[in-house]
Amino acid sequence: MKKKLNELTEIIKNIGSLIIKYRWLLALCVFVFCVALKIHGTSIGVYDVIFPTKISEDAAQKYNVAGHFRPVRGDELAVHTPTYFSQYYNGYKKYSHQMSVGKTNMILDYYAPVKDITVLCKPFNIGYILFGNERGLSFYWCSQMIMLFMAAFEMFYILTKKDSLLSIVGMCMIGFSPAMQWWMIPHMPIVFIYAMILFDLGYYMFTYKNKKMQWLFTVMEGFLAVGFALSIFPSCQIVTGLVAVVLLVVCLIRDRTECGIVEGMDKNEIKKNIINAVIKAAVAGTIAIGILLWFVITSREDLRLLTNTVYPGKRVVLGHNATLKDLFTELRSLTLAFRDTNILNNSEIATFIHFTPLFLVIFPSLARRLRNEKNNKKNMDLLVGKALFISLLVEIAFMGLGFSPRLAKLTLFSYVNRMQMGYGFTGVIFNIWCIDMLWKQKAMYKKWQLILLPVIYAITYEMMITIDLREYLRERYLCIEIVIMSVIVAFAIMKYKKLFALGMCSVMIFAGAFVNPICRGIAPITNHPISRFINETSRKDPNSYWIVADKSVQIANFAMANGAKSLTSTNFYPDYAKWNVLDKSGKKEEVYNRYLNHSMLLTNGKTNMHILTPDSVRVNVNPKDLLKLNVKYVMTKPQNEKILKKANIRYKKLFYEDGYAIYKIEK
């Protein structure tokens, strides 16, 4: 029996080794399979609720494979996806009038698919250009989701010097993290993906054994650095970029022998290797700087508009917005996939799942023990830990104490209003490094210490439970969560490797794998009579403007997703050609000079506007002003017809279904 068990274990190990060896080939096969089936995980299914009438019930039935849509993911379902879809009708040009009277730079607008050199810097977009919206959405979603896991695995594989088990755990802690899954696809996750890819490529372009592959990685590094820069989400971009650079530098110093810098080697050989490394860095830098300069020169006016917006352009963040509890994993994050939060929303509450406070306490004694061994390799390993430790202290100082305006601007942290996300990301990396060090060293702590540490951690964690948390879940269940987390980290520090890996991966799958649905196709956007009417009308009359007059921001971009030129669609920077008509005096510029989601309503009074949230505005527009904007089609609820009548607007009702009518304005 024991012999058979050993044989089975050996077979499993061999299979695991093969999977690790051919991981990128397997990832490619999974990607091709998913795109062939048009698989994605967006929440556009919400449109089937808003517009219940279907053209094809069969297409509607085939759409949802598993899970259910998340209405809270408005940035993805109501803005990001319709914006990308609109590029199909714009011919993937750099400038678009699909959402504005004036031209909109689509590279700045969610970095949408555009037929120019920048598409090489964001390969996720290529599917839209090659295959159109349906398969393009699958290509975009699947490539990012797979790359999230693969880039994370590769990062931890480098960090731990090829510890496969810890790399898988780290991959799950990043990939299945509620922070990533609840924000999946819009700007936030993409900067984490890019940061990890740039770290991986940056490391391998100096250390990979095959010289030709080194140069391939060098070129890829240059292009993808531009992709990272143009993702334009500084609230996470600044921190992830800095952490990736710091981690890359210290890992290259640690593994300098892999770069050809070996103690005792001939000085000329070392000099040659250093020059070779500098040349690679210069080539990658030249590619990145060259493309960025081209973009800045050709888009300088658009960049000026974007950076001069009231929100987010002129926003200044000084930190000092966190308490001690924010250093711990938000307990709601573990169950958000099954129970919605009672404060804010699921996306805002979601965090990375980690044990950072415990490892911050352990680190000083761990560092002291590593130093005492007086081993050069251990000192190099410690260099990585010190860099991560200092990074975390800086992030904590910003969150808890805050920076002065001058220091915030100097460090670029003035743009970082989501430092807790960066802290969680850095924390996960630090957790894996600490566990790796504990596993690789001989017993550093006595058994009673290893038991006491998780107990103290659990007690402290329990003290962080707030009234809001108690209203979300009964305290007994919160305590169970804390106990589970504490037992898992106890397995880690006591070197029960397989139990830790099994426990941690199980928690991560539970917390993150069920957040997003698994779907096929784009039926919720195209499979409705109103969708077909918008599409057909827009094809016959492609240059006419539409508006969607409704309180719901969710459908503001729906007409645009089906081919209409919609003036109520989301703008990344102000469309002054439109606002100069609606606000001739410019008195309301502070209202619309921002990243802006429209909620437009018809009124018989004067056109007026006010801010609802920092990124959304209510516009009450007089129908006569629609004539000034040359608006020809209005999608709204039938009760608004009386406003058109009262304004003496000549119109014709063209369509009605599912509570919405489409009117043609006649001059």
N, C-alpha and C positions, 0 to 999 in steps of 0.2 A: 504493500500500500504506500509506504513511504517512498519507495523507489519510483512508483507511478506519479506520485505527487511532485517529486523532484523533476521528473521528465516533463510533466505538464508545465511546471514553473519555467523550465529551460525553454520550452516551446514558446511560451508567452513572452519571455525575454527576447527571444530571437525575432518574433513578430514585431515587438516593440522597437527593436533596433532597426528593422527594415523600414518601419513607418517613419522613424526619425531620419534615417538616411535618405529616404525618397519623399520627405515631407512636402517639398515644393511641387513635385510631380503630382502627388496625391491631391494637393490643394488645387492645382490646375484642373485636374479631372473633376473634382467636386464643383468648381466654378463653371466649367463647360456644361456639366449636367444640369445645374440650376438655371443657367441662362437659356439652355435649350428648352426647359420647361417653363420659362418666363417667371421664375420664382422671385419673390421679393418680400419685404416685411413692412411695407408702408401702412399707414392707417387711413388711406383714402377711402376705405370702406364706409367711413362716416357719411359719404355722399349718398349711399344707398338708403340711409335713414332719412336724409333731408329730401331726397327725390325717390320715393318708393316705387314709382312706375318704371318698369324695365322694358327695353326693346326685345331682349332675348332672355327669357328665364333660364335657359340652359347655360348661357354665359355667366349669369349671375350666380347660379348654383356652383359652377366650377371655380369661381373666383376664390372663395375662402377655403383653404386647405386645413388650417388649424389655428387655434387662438382667436382673439377678437381685437378689433381696432381700438385705439386709445384716443378719444376726443381731445385729451389734454395736449396731444402732440400737434398743436395747431401750426407751429413753425414749419413742420415737415409736410403735413397733409394739405394745409390751406395756403402756404406761401412757396416753400421750396419746390415741391413737385410741380405745381401749376407754372411756376416761373421757368423751370427746365422744359416743360412741355411746350411753352410758348415759343421757344427757340425753333421748334420744328416748323412753325408757321412763318418764322422770320428768316428761314434759310440758314440758321446758325451764324448769322452775321454778328460782328462785334457790337454794332449799335442797333437798337430796336425801338420801335414806336408801338409795340404791343401793349405797353402799360403806361404810356405817357405821350403828351403832345410833342414835347421836345424829345430829343434822342436820349436813350439810356444806354450807358456802357455796361454790357452784359457780363464782362469779366468782373466788374465790381459788384454786379447784381447777383449775389450768391455764387460767383465764379461759375456762371452757367456755361453750357457747351458752346464753344465758339470756334469757327474754322480759322484759326491762326496759330502761330507758333506756340502760344501759351497752352494749347490743348495737350502738347507733349509734356507739359509740366503737371498736368492733372489727368493722368491716363484713365481715371475712373469715368471721365466724361466721354471718352471715345465711343462707347457703346451707343450713345444717343445719336451721334453723327453717322455711325455706320448702319445702325439698325432701326432708327426711329424711336418713338416714345415707349412703345410697349416692351420691346426687348431691351431698349436702352435703359429703362428703369431697372430692369432685372440685372443688367450688366453693372449699373452704377451701385445698386444696393449690395449685390453679392460680392463684388470686388472689394468694396470697403469692409464689409463684415468679415470676409475671409482674411483680408490684409490686417485687420485689427488684431486677430488672433495670431496670425503668422508673424507679424512684426513684433508683437509682444513676446512670443516664444523665442524668437531670434535674439531679442534684447537680453532676456534672462539667460539664454544659452551662452551668450558672451559674458555676461556678468558673473555667472557661476562657474565659468570655465567648463562648459559642456555637462552640467548636471541635468540630465533629461527630466528627472522626476520634479525637481524644483522649478525647472523651466515650464513644465506643464501646469504646475500650481500657479506660478506667476502669470502665465498666459490666461488662465481662468480668472484670476483676481483682477486682471485688466479687462479682458474680453467680455466676461459675464457681469462685470460691475454694473450695478444699477445706474451709476453716473453715466456710463457709456450707453447702455441700452435704452434708457429713458430719453436720451438726447440724440439717439442714433440718426445719422445722415446729415442734418443741418450742420452749421459751422463748428459746433463744439467738438464732437468726436474726431472730425477730420484733422484738426491741428494735433491731437494726440497721436493719430495714426502717422501723420507726416513726421512728427518729432521722433517717433520710434524708428520709422524707416530711415530717416537721415542718420540716426545713431548707428543703425545696422550697416548701412552702406558706407558710412564714414569709417567704421571700424574695418570692414572687409576690404575697402579700397587700399588699405595699407598693409593688411595682414594675410590676405588670401594667398594661397600657395600658387595658384595659376595667375601668371602675370597678365594674360589677356583679359581674364575676368576682373582683375584689379582695375584695368582701364575702362572696362564696361561699367563697373560700379562707380568709377570716377565721373564718367559722363552722366550717369543716372543721378548721382548726387547733385550735380550742377542743375539739372532740369528740375528735380523734385524740390530743391531748395527754393526755387521760384514758386512752385506750387504751394509750399508752406507759407511763403511771404504773402502771396496773393489770396490766401484763404481769409485774411483780414478778420480775425476774431481775437483782438489783443487781450481781452479779459482772460483768456486761457493761453493764447499764443506766446505771450511774453515768458510766462513761467515754464511752460513745456519746452520752449526753445532753449532757455537758459539751462534747464536741467539736462536736456539732451547734449548740449555743448560741454557742460562741466563733466558729465558722465563719460562722454567720448574721450575727452582729454585725459582724465585720470585712468581710464581703462587702457588707453594707448601707452601711457607711461608705465602702468603695471605690466603690460604685455609687450614692452619695447623689444624684447628678443624676437617676437613674431614679426616685428617691423624691420628686422635686420640689424638691430643695435644690440650687439652682444658684448658683454664684458670680456676683454682679452682679444677681441677681433682687431684685425689690422685697421689702423686709423683711416687709411685711404678708402677701405671698404665701407667703414662706418660713414665717412663723408659722402661717399657715392650714394649710399642708401638714404641718407638725410636729404640730399639734393633731389633724389628721385621722389621722395615723399613731398617735398616742397613743390616740385613740378606738378604732381597730382593735385595738390591743394589749389595751386594756381590755376590749373585747367578747370577744375570744378568751379572755382570762384569766378573765373572769366566767363564761363557759360552763364552762371547765375546773374552776375552783374550786367552782362551784355543784354540778356533778355529783359531784366528789370529796367534797365535804362531805356530800352526801346519802348517798353510799356509806359513808363513814366512820361517820356517825351510825347508819345502819341495820345496820352490820356491825362495830361497835366490839368486841363480845365475841369475834367470830371473828378479828379483827385482833390482839387481845390474845393469843389462843392461838397464832397464827402467829408473832408477834414474840417470844414467850417460849419458842419451841422451842429445844432444845439445838443442833440442826442444822436449818436454817442460821441460825435467828434470832439466837443468841448467839455465832455464829462471828465472830472478830475476826482480820482479815488485816493483817499489817504489811509484806508484800512481802519483799524480800531472798531471792527464790527463783529468780533467773535468773542466767545467766552470759553471757559475751560471745556465745556461739554462738546464744543465744535472740534476738539482734537480727537474725539472718539467717533467711531462709525455711527451715523444716525440710525438708530434701531429700526425706524420705520422702513429703511431701505431694504431690509431683509424680507419684508412681506408686501411691498408695494404692488407686486405683480398680482396679488390676490385680494388686497384690501387698500382702498384709496386713502391717502393722507387726510387728516382732519384740519390741516393748516396749509396755506399756500396751494401748491399742486404737486403731483408726483414727480415731475421733472425737476422742480426747484428743490425738493426735499432730498432727492436721490444723491447718494455719495458713493465713494469707493468703500469697500469693506476691507479693513486692515486692523493691525494691532500696534500702531505707531507709538502711542503713549508708553506702552510696556517696553518696546525696544529702545525708545529714547532714554528710559531709565537704565536699561541694561547696558547700553553702549559704552559709557565711561569705564566700567569694570572690564568689559570685553576688550576695549582698546588697550587698557593697561596690561591685560594678560598677553595680548598679541605683541605688544612692545617688549615685554619682559622675555619673550622667547628669543629676541635678538636674531631673528631670521629675516634676511632681506626680502624673501618672497612674502612673508607675513606682513612686513612693513608696507610693501606695495599693495597688498590686499587692504590694509588698514587705510591707505591713502584714499581708496574708493569710499570706504565707510565714512571717513572724516568729511569728504566732499558732500556726501548725502546728508550727513548729520548737520553740517553747517547750513546747507540749503534749507533744511527743515526749520532750523532755528530762525533763519531770516524770514521764512514764510510765516512762522508763528508770531514773530515780532511784529510783522506787518498786520496780521489779522488781529492780534490782541492789543498791541500798544499803539500801532499806527505810525506813519512816517510824516515828517514835515512836508509841506508842499514842494520844497526844493529837492529834498531827498527822493520823494515819490517820483518827481519828473526825471531826476538824474538816473534812477534805476528803471524807469519806464513803468514802475508799478502804479503810476497814476492812472493807467489804463485798465488795471486789473481789479475788476469788481467781483471776480469769482475765484479768489485766492484759495478757498476751501477745496476747489476742484484740483488745483495745482498741488496743494498740500497732500491730498489723498493720493494723487498719482506718484508724487515723490515718496510718500509714505509706503506705498506698496513696494516700490523698488528697494527702499531701505529695509523693509521687513524681510524680503527675500535674501538680501545681502547678509543680514544678521543671522538668519537661520542657516544660510550656507556656511558662514564662519563657525557657528556652533556645531554643525554637523562634521566639519572637517577637522576640528581640533579634538584633542583628548579632553576628558572630563574637566571642565573649567569651574563647575559649580558643584557643591554638595547636593545630594538628592533633596534634602529638606528645603534648600534654597530654590530649587527648581519647582517644588510644589508650592512654596510660599508666594513666589512671584505672581503666578496666575491667580492665586487666591486674592492677593492685594489688588491686582488688576480688576478682578470681578467686583470686589467691594467698592472700589473707586468708581467703576463703571455704573454700578447700581445707584451711587450717589448723584449721578448725572441725570437720572430720570426726572423729567419735568412734569408739570401738571398736564401740559398738552399731550405728552406721551401716554400718561395714564388715561386720558380721555380717548386715545386712539386704541390702546390695548390694555387689558387688565394687567396690573403690575406683576401678577404671577407669570404671565406669558412673557413679559419683558424680561423678567429674571431668568426664565428658561432660556431665552435667546442669549443672555449674557453668560449663563453657565455653559451653553454649547460652544460659544466663542472662546471662553476661557479654557475649556477642556481641549479644544482644537489647538490652541496656542501652547498648551501644556505638552501635548503630543510633540509639537515642533521642538521645543527647547529641551525635552527629555529624549529626543532622537528616536521617537517612534515614527519613523519616516513614512511608512505606508499608511499608518492610521491618520497621520496629519494630512497627507495628500488626499486620501479618500474623504476625510471629513471636510477639508477646505474646499475641494472641488465640488462636493455635494452641496454645500452651503451656497457656493457661487452659482451653480446651475439652478438651484431653487430660487435664488434671488433675481437672476437675470435672464435665464433661458426662456421664461414664459412672458416676458414683457411685450414683445412685438409679435404680431400674427405672422403666419406663413401663408402667402397669397400667390395667385397666378393671374397675370394679365392686368388690364387697367379698366375693367368693366365699370367700376363705380364712377369713373369720370366720363366715359364715352357711351355707356349702355343705357341711356335714358332718352326719351323723346325730346326733352329740352336740350340735351347735349347735341343730338343730331340736328335740331333746328338751328342752334347757335353755329354749329360747324358749317352747315349748308349755306346759311345766310351769309356768313363771313367769307366763304369761298366765292359767292356771287358778288358780294359787295365788300371787298377786302380792305378798302381804305376808310371806311366809316367807323366812327367811334361809338363805343357802348359805355353804359354805366350800369352797375348793379346797385340799386337803391334798397338797402336792407340793413337792419340793426346788426345782423350776424356778420362778423368779420370772416367766418369760415367760408362763405360763398363769394366773398369779394373778388377772388381770383378765378372763380369757376368758369366764367365766360372766357377769360383769357386762356385757360387750359384747353378750351375747345376751339381756339383759333381766333377769337374776337380781339379787337383792339380796345381794351378796357381801361377807362380813366379812373376806375376805382381800385385798380390793382396796387399791390405794395410797391412803394418806391424806396430805393436805398438812399437816394439823395433827392432833394426837392426838384420837382418838375416845374420850373419857374414859368415856362410857357403856358402852363395851366393856371398856376396860382396868380399870375399877373392879370388874368381875366377875372378870377373869383375874388381877388383882393388887390384892386388897382392901387390903393394907397400904400400897400405893404405893411400896414399896421399889425397884421397878424402873422408876420414872418416867423416869429418865434414858435408859433403853433405848428407850422408845416415844414420848417427848416430842420428836418430830422429824418431818420429811418422811420417810415410811416406806413402803418396799416390803416386803410380807409374804412370808416363806417359811414356811408352816405345815406341821407334821408332827403325826401322831397319836402318842401315847405312853400307856403304862399307868402311867407314873410321874406325879409331880406336874407340873402345868403350869409350864413355865419358859421363859425367853426370854433371848436374848443378841444383841449387835450383830454383824452380819457385815461391813458396811461402813457409813460414815457415814449412808447413806440406805437401808439394808436391815437387817431383823431376822429372825432365826430364832425362831419360836414353836413349842415342843413342847407341844401341848395335850392334856390328858386328855379323853377323850370325854364324861365326866360334866360337864365345864365347858361343853361344847357345849349340853347341856340347859339350863344356867343362862342361856345366851345365846339360847335358843329357836331354835337352829339346826335346821332340818328336813331339809336336803339336804347331802350330802357328796360332792364329786367327788374321787376319789382312785384310786390303783392298787389292784387286787384284793388284793394281799398285805397290805394294811392292814385287811382284813376281820377278821383274827384279833385285832387290837387292840380292835375293837368287841365281839367275842365275849367276850374276856377281861374287858372292863369291864362285862359284863352289860347291854349296851345293846341294846334291841330295835330292829331295823332290817329294812328290806326292800330287796333289790337290785332297782333299777328298770331299769338300763341298763348295757350293757357294749359297748365298741367301741374299737379302736385303743389298747388298753392301759389304758384308764380306765373306771372304773365309777362309777355314781351311786347312792348309798344314801339311802333315806328313813329318818330317825330317828323312831321311834315312841315316844311317852311312855307 
